[in-house]
Structures are given as C-alpha cells and as structure tokens.
Amino acid sequence: MSEQHLEVNVWKQFLFALLKVLLFVILFVLFIIIGLFIGYTIIGDGNYWEVLNRDTWEHILSFFN
C-alpha cells in the first residue's frame, strides 16, 4: 500500500470515531431531556415545559445548598 492511502485510511478512522462520539453525546443529551420530561410530568404532576425553566432548577438545587 502506498503511504498516501494509509494516511487517508487513518483520517477515515478518526472521522468515523469522532462521528460515533458525537452521536453518543447527542443521543445521551436527548435521552436525558426525554427522561426529565417524563419524570417531571408523570411522577411530579408538573407541566413538561417547566422542567426547562431556570426557576425550577434553582428550586431543585436549593435543596442541596
């Protein structure tokens, strides 16, 4: 194999690994938000848009201070 072919192959592997990491992070954040929506509405009997409200998070974090 030529040296140029090996260099292209390394870049392909790097980009593929980077794509997998980015996909994992995006799906992780998406599932966290969906879980927050489900938990806040079903368990907490709240409005699901309130989970993204800053006042809600300040109230939750006030329990830890």
LINHU-V952760 format. One line per field, one symbol per residue. psi: psi as a letter, one per 30 degrees, with the letter a starting at -180 (. if undefined). Layout:
psi->???
//
This chain:
psi->lleeeeeeeeeeeeeeeeeeeeeeeeeeeeeeeeeeeeeeeeefhlkfffffkeeeeeeeffff.
//
